[in-house]
Amino acid sequence: MRRAILLVVALGLRLVHVEAPVAGHHAWRQADTAAMARNFNEHGMRLLQPQIDWGGATPGYVESEFPIYSWILAVAHRAFGVWDGWGRVLSIVCGVATVLALYDLVRRRCSEAAAWWAALFHAMAPLAVFFGRAIMPEAAMLLCSVLAVSWFALWMDDGKARYGILAAAATALAALLKLPALYLGLPLFVLAWQKHGRRTFMRPALWLFALAVLVPVILWYRHAHEIYRQTGLTFGIWGAGTDKWGDFAPLATLKFYNDVFFKSIAERHLTWGGFVLCIAGLWMRRRPKERVFDTWMVALLVYVGVVTIGNQVHDYYQLPFALPAAAFIGKAVSWAWTARRAASTGTARNVAVERRSRRIAMALLVCAAAVPILSGLRLQSLWRKESPDSVLARLGAAAHAVVEPGALVVAVDRGDPVWLYRSGAKGWHASPESLTPGFLQDRVADGARYLLGPTSGFDAERLRDLLAVHEPVAVDADWFIARLAPR
């Protein structure tokens, strides 16, 4: 019955706007993921050669994480027809499965009651819901992370080799989808140490496990980097010290901790109610079997300390925190629910202790009641951004009507791939400032035929001068499409 309730809550929330096109929060990331799927579908199902739309006149082969999510989405396009919703369906399946897998893991390591509340929280946590139906591989990575810890724990508990094989596959896939998921090595190591102690380093099966995880990860990212060396196109996986990881200067600022831990993790991921419950759960006594969640959280703190800029800029980088946090939240709520109903033993001291415990329990239950309210408000603000009648939608419809298939375009998008994806075209990123005569002449020489983008980036005179030189073929108050060269 409990699993059925979890299924209804998790599925019901994630099915909202399942038909929505690529738009809204982090649409740029969803557009790149969907574009790779479209390119697989149109140019051959070559898993090892992911392509994006912003490679100009080149095929657009790009250095990326392992694109199995986009490849599976392309399979759905071929089997059932092209529809952005298939990407959402794929994420929904992973998101709901994560809720159920988390329930089983917490039930085995903590208690049935803690597992119920933990899974229920994750089923409604705002960003777990949003990214659990976004066209991104994050939901698949979270599922693989939970399964990796769950299956590894089962392997350590009963020694059955099949769980070790499954855990290795899940861990490797999590790291292939998102390289930082290698932090899972810490909670897995602690599970092995609890089982074998100092003999951990002398267990051949554990060394084979490590090889089974690391070899495919190393091979893929080496191959992906070779693509970058040949094409110069990348998602910045190895950009140490730049816009993702390896820049440790933010660690010396209060703004970094406020941005990551309070504005993002506390307010957006857990909600303030869930954050208080998580802190309370961290302070509660735990059995040795529950220590895996402590080390999981420590591993994530190390990850934040390494991937500083990425975590400060992108809220989806903290999605993994919701997994061990859910276990602590589940413990806190299950304790509060029990303490609220505890009977007095009669002594003055015990009565005073019970009263204090009940007051704390009631405060925690108020926090628990606030979670669905705060989560609903956050989700409403995110869902509103997915309007099918957006500027992007209208531009996309016009571009499909006037831009010939295969024609290259210059998109005035400031690096946002949504404009190219929604227009169904390939070409170059540009900004209003970059549209010099020399730049446009070079792009025409490279094969560009159209210029498109929003009007919001231009003042009226600049746009009028631009369209006086380049023939407008479709113009709206919010966007324009102009011809750069004759047909």
C-alpha positions in Angstrom: 0.0 0.0 0.0 2.8 2.4 0.9 4.6 1.8 -2.4 1.3 2.5 -4.2 0.9 5.8 -2.4 4.5 6.7 -3.3 3.9 5.8 -6.9 0.8 7.9 -7.1 2.5 11.0 -5.6 5.7 10.7 -7.5 4.1 9.9 -10.8 1.3 12.5 -10.4 3.7 15.4 -9.8 6.1 14.4 -12.5 3.4 14.0 -15.2 2.6 17.7 -15.0 3.4 19.3 -18.4 4.7 16.0 -19.8 3.7 17.4 -23.2 5.6 20.7 -22.8 8.3 21.5 -25.4 11.8 22.5 -24.5 11.3 25.8 -22.6 11.6 27.3 -19.1 14.1 26.5 -16.3 17.4 25.2 -17.6 15.9 25.0 -21.1 19.5 25.4 -22.5 20.6 22.2 -20.9 17.5 20.4 -22.0 17.9 21.7 -25.6 21.4 20.3 -25.9 20.3 16.9 -24.6 17.3 16.8 -27.0 19.5 18.0 -29.9 21.8 15.1 -29.4 18.9 12.8 -29.5 17.6 14.4 -32.7 21.0 14.1 -34.3 21.3 10.5 -33.4 17.9 9.9 -35.0 18.7 11.9 -38.2 22.3 11.1 -38.8 22.7 7.5 -37.6 22.5 5.9 -34.2 26.2 6.1 -33.5 26.4 6.2 -29.7 30.1 7.1 -29.6 29.6 10.2 -31.8 27.3 12.7 -30.1 26.4 15.8 -32.1 25.1 19.2 -31.1 23.5 22.0 -33.2 26.0 24.8 -32.6 29.0 23.4 -34.5 28.6 25.8 -37.4 29.2 24.1 -40.8 30.9 21.0 -39.1 29.0 17.8 -38.2 29.0 19.1 -34.6 30.7 16.2 -32.8 31.2 17.2 -29.2 33.0 16.2 -26.0 30.3 15.2 -23.6 29.3 12.8 -20.9 28.3 9.4 -22.1 25.2 10.1 -24.2 23.2 7.0 -23.4 20.2 9.1 -22.3 20.0 10.9 -25.6 20.6 7.7 -27.5 17.6 6.0 -25.7 15.5 9.1 -26.5 16.5 8.7 -30.1 15.3 5.1 -30.1 11.9 6.3 -28.8 11.8 8.9 -31.6 12.4 6.2 -34.2 9.9 3.8 -32.6 7.1 6.1 -31.7 7.7 9.4 -33.6 9.6 12.6 -32.8 8.2 14.2 -29.6 9.9 16.1 -26.9 7.7 14.4 -24.4 9.5 11.1 -24.8 12.5 12.7 -23.0 10.2 13.7 -20.2 8.7 10.2 -20.0 12.2 8.7 -19.8 13.1 11.0 -16.9 9.8 10.3 -15.2 10.5 6.5 -15.3 13.9 7.1 -13.7 12.5 9.6 -11.2 9.7 7.4 -10.0 12.1 4.4 -9.8 14.5 6.5 -7.7 11.7 7.1 -5.2 11.0 3.4 -4.9 14.7 2.4 -4.8 15.3 5.0 -2.1 12.5 3.5 -0.1 14.0 0.0 -0.2 17.5 1.3 0.7 16.4 3.3 3.7 14.1 0.5 4.9 17.0 -1.9 5.0 19.5 0.5 6.6 17.2 2.5 9.0 13.6 1.4 9.5 10.3 1.0 7.7 8.9 4.3 9.1 12.0 6.3 8.2 11.9 4.8 4.7 8.3 5.8 4.1 8.9 9.4 5.1 12.2 9.6 3.2 10.7 8.3 0.0 7.6 10.5 0.4 9.8 13.6 0.8 11.8 12.7 -2.3 8.6 12.1 -4.2 7.6 15.7 -3.6 10.9 17.6 -3.2 10.6 20.5 -5.7 13.8 20.1 -7.8 13.7 16.3 -7.6 10.3 16.6 -9.1 11.2 19.2 -11.7 14.4 17.5 -12.9 12.7 14.1 -12.5 10.7 15.1 -15.7 13.2 17.4 -17.4 14.9 16.3 -20.7 18.2 15.8 -18.9 20.2 12.8 -17.7 20.1 13.9 -14.1 17.2 11.7 -13.2 19.0 8.6 -14.6 22.1 9.6 -12.7 20.2 9.8 -9.4 18.6 6.4 -10.0 22.0 4.8 -10.8 23.4 6.4 -7.6 20.7 4.9 -5.4 21.0 1.5 -7.0 24.8 1.5 -6.7 24.6 2.1 -3.0 21.7 -0.3 -2.5 23.1 -3.2 -4.5 26.6 -2.7 -3.0 25.1 -2.9 0.5 23.3 -6.1 -0.5 26.5 -7.5 -1.8 28.3 -6.8 1.4 25.3 -8.2 3.5 24.9 -11.6 1.8 27.9 -11.9 -0.5 25.9 -12.8 -3.7 28.0 -12.0 -6.7 25.1 -10.8 -8.8 24.6 -7.8 -6.5 28.3 -6.9 -6.9 28.0 -7.0 -10.7 24.8 -4.9 -10.6 26.4 -2.4 -8.2 29.5 -2.0 -10.5 27.3 -1.5 -13.5 25.2 1.1 -11.7 28.2 3.0 -10.3 29.9 3.0 -13.7 26.8 4.3 -15.4 26.3 7.0 -12.8 29.9 8.3 -13.5 29.5 7.9 -17.2 26.4 10.1 -17.1 28.0 12.6 -14.7 31.7 12.2 -13.9 31.5 13.7 -10.4 29.4 10.7 -9.4 32.7 9.0 -8.6 32.2 10.5 -5.1 30.1 7.4 -4.6 33.4 5.6 -4.0 33.4 6.9 -0.4 30.1 5.5 0.9 30.8 2.3 -1.0 34.3 2.1 0.6 32.7 2.5 4.1 30.3 -0.3 3.4 33.2 -2.5 2.4 35.2 -1.5 5.5 32.3 -2.2 7.8 32.1 -5.7 6.3 35.8 -6.6 5.9 37.8 -4.1 8.0 41.5 -4.0 7.2 41.0 -7.0 4.9 39.1 -4.6 2.5 42.4 -3.9 0.6 43.1 -7.7 0.2 39.7 -8.6 -1.3 40.2 -9.5 -5.0 36.5 -9.0 -5.7 36.7 -5.4 -4.5 39.6 -4.7 -6.8 37.7 -6.2 -9.7 34.7 -4.0 -8.7 36.9 -0.9 -8.9 38.3 -1.9 -12.3 34.8 -2.7 -13.6 33.8 0.9 -12.6 36.9 2.8 -13.6 37.8 1.2 -16.9 34.7 2.1 -18.9 34.7 5.6 -17.3 38.3 6.2 -18.3 37.8 4.8 -21.8 34.8 6.9 -22.5 36.2 10.2 -21.2 39.4 9.6 -23.1 37.4 9.0 -26.3 35.3 12.1 -25.6 38.4 14.2 -25.1 39.8 13.0 -28.4 36.6 14.3 -30.0 37.3 17.7 -28.5 40.9 17.7 -29.7 39.6 17.1 -33.3 36.6 19.4 -33.3 37.2 22.0 -30.5 33.6 21.5 -29.3 33.0 20.6 -25.7 30.7 21.0 -22.7 33.7 21.9 -20.6 34.2 18.6 -18.8 37.9 19.2 -18.2 37.7 23.0 -17.7 39.7 23.0 -14.5 39.9 26.5 -12.9 37.3 27.9 -15.3 33.5 27.7 -15.2 32.9 24.4 -13.4 35.5 22.9 -11.1 39.0 23.5 -9.7 38.5 27.1 -8.8 38.9 27.2 -5.0 38.7 30.9 -4.5 34.9 30.9 -3.8 35.5 28.7 -0.8 37.0 31.7 1.0 33.8 33.8 0.5 30.5 33.7 2.6 28.6 34.3 -0.7 29.6 30.8 -1.9 28.1 29.0 1.2 25.0 31.2 1.1 24.5 30.5 -2.6 25.0 26.8 -2.4 23.8 25.7 1.0 21.1 28.2 1.8 19.7 29.6 -1.4 20.0 26.4 -3.3 20.0 23.3 -1.1 17.9 24.6 1.7 15.4 26.8 -0.2 15.2 25.1 -3.6 16.0 21.5 -3.1 14.9 20.5 0.4 12.6 23.5 1.1 13.3 25.2 4.5 11.0 22.7 6.2 13.0 19.8 4.8 16.3 21.5 5.6 15.4 21.8 9.3 14.3 18.1 9.3 17.6 17.1 7.7 19.6 18.9 10.3 17.5 17.3 13.1 18.1 13.9 11.5 21.8 14.5 11.3 21.9 14.9 15.1 20.0 11.8 15.9 21.7 8.6 17.1 22.3 6.0 14.4 23.2 2.4 14.1 26.3 1.3 12.2 24.2 0.3 9.2 23.0 3.9 8.9 26.5 5.4 8.7 26.4 5.0 4.9 24.3 8.1 4.7 26.8 10.1 6.8 29.7 9.2 4.4 27.5 9.8 1.4 26.8 13.3 2.7 30.5 13.8 3.4 31.4 12.7 -0.1 29.0 15.3 -1.5 30.5 18.0 0.6 33.9 17.1 -0.9 32.3 17.3 -4.3 31.0 20.8 -3.7 34.4 21.8 -2.5 35.9 20.7 -5.8 33.2 21.6 -8.3 32.8 25.1 -6.8 31.7 27.3 -9.7 29.4 24.6 -11.1 27.6 24.3 -7.8 27.4 28.0 -7.3 25.9 28.7 -10.7 23.7 25.6 -11.4 21.1 24.4 -9.0 20.8 20.9 -10.5 24.4 20.2 -9.5 23.1 19.7 -5.9 20.5 17.2 -6.8 22.4 14.3 -5.3 22.1 15.9 -1.9 18.5 15.1 -1.8 19.2 11.4 -1.6 21.1 11.0 1.7 19.2 14.1 3.0 16.0 12.2 2.5 17.2 9.4 4.9 17.9 12.0 7.6 14.5 13.7 7.0 12.8 10.3 7.2 14.4 9.5 10.5 13.5 12.9 11.9 9.8 12.7 10.9 9.4 9.1 12.0 10.9 10.0 15.4 8.6 13.0 15.7 5.6 11.0 14.8 6.4 8.4 17.5 7.4 11.0 20.2 4.2 12.9 19.7 2.2 9.9 20.8 4.5 8.7 23.6 2.8 8.0 26.9 4.1 9.5 30.2 5.9 7.1 32.6 4.8 9.1 35.6 8.0 10.5 37.2 8.5 14.2 37.2 11.8 14.0 35.4 10.4 11.7 32.7 7.3 13.9 32.3 9.5 17.0 31.8 11.6 15.1 29.2 8.5 13.9 27.4 7.0 17.4 27.3 10.2 18.7 25.8 10.4 15.9 23.4 6.7 16.5 22.4 7.4 20.2 21.8 10.4 19.3 19.6 8.3 16.7 17.8 5.5 19.1 17.1 8.0 21.6 15.7 9.4 19.0 13.4 5.9 17.9 12.3 5.1 21.5 11.5 8.2 21.6 9.3 7.1 18.3 7.7 3.7 19.8 7.0 5.3 22.8 5.4 7.3 20.7 2.9 4.4 20.0 0.4 3.3 23.6 0.6 6.7 25.1 0.0 7.4 22.5 -2.7 4.1 23.3 -4.4 4.9 27.0 -4.5 8.4 26.3 -6.0 7.0 23.9 -8.6 4.3 26.4 -9.7 6.9 29.0 -10.4 8.9 26.5 -12.5 6.0 25.1 -14.4 4.7 28.6 -15.4 7.9 29.1 -17.4 7.1 26.2 -19.7 4.5 28.0 -21.7 3.8 26.5 -25.1 3.0 30.0 -26.4 6.4 31.5 -25.7 8.6 33.6 -28.0 10.6 30.5 -28.7 7.5 28.6 -29.8 6.5 31.2 -32.3 10.0 31.6 -33.6 10.4 27.9 -34.0 7.1 27.5 -35.9 8.2 30.4 -38.3 11.7 29.0 -38.7 10.3 25.5 -39.7 8.1 27.3 -42.3 10.8 29.4 -44.0 14.2 27.9 -43.3 14.9 25.1 -45.8 16.0 21.7 -44.3 19.7 21.6 -43.9 20.2 25.4 -44.2 22.7 26.9 -41.7 21.7 29.8 -39.5 23.3 32.4 -37.2 21.3 32.5 -34.0 21.5 35.7 -31.9 21.1 33.7 -28.7 24.1 34.6 -26.6 25.1 31.0 -26.5 21.7 29.6 -25.6 21.1 26.5 -27.8 17.3 26.6 -27.4 17.0 29.0 -30.3 18.8 26.6 -32.7 17.0 23.6 -31.3 13.5 25.1 -31.5 14.2 26.3 -35.1 15.2 22.9 -36.1 18.4 24.3 -37.6 22.2 24.1 -37.1 24.7 26.8 -37.2 26.5 29.4 -35.0 25.9 31.2 -31.7 26.1 35.0 -31.8 25.3 38.0 -29.7 24.0 41.4 -30.9 27.5 42.9 -30.3 29.2 40.3 -32.4 27.1 41.0 -35.6 29.7 43.1 -37.3 29.8 43.1 -41.2 33.0 41.1 -41.0 31.5 38.4 -38.7 28.4 38.0 -40.9 30.5 37.9 -44.1 32.6 35.1 -42.6 29.5 33.1 -41.6 28.0 33.5 -45.1 31.3 32.3 -46.6 31.0 29.3 -44.2 27.5 28.6 -45.6 25.1 30.5 -43.3 21.9 31.4 -45.0 19.7 33.0 -42.3 20.0 35.2 -39.2 17.4 34.7 -36.5 16.9 35.7 -32.9 14.9 37.8 -30.4 14.4 41.5 -30.9 14.9 42.1 -27.2 18.6 42.3 -27.5 18.6 45.2 -30.0 17.7 48.8 -29.8 15.2 49.9 -32.5 17.7 51.7 -34.6 20.2 48.8 -34.6 17.6 46.3 -35.6 16.2 48.5 -38.3 19.7 49.0 -39.8 20.4 45.3 -39.6 17.1 44.4 -41.4 17.8 47.1 -44.0 20.9 45.2 -45.0 19.6 41.6 -44.6 16.2 40.9 -46.1 13.6 40.0 -43.4 11.6 36.9 -44.3 9.6 36.7 -41.0 9.3 39.4 -38.3 7.4 39.5 -35.1 7.4 42.0 -32.2 9.5 39.5 -30.3 11.7 37.9 -32.9 13.0 38.1 -36.5 14.3 35.9 -39.3 16.4 37.5 -42.0 18.1 36.1 -45.1 21.9 36.4 -45.2 22.4 35.1 -48.7 20.2 34.2 -51.7 18.7 30.7 -52.0 
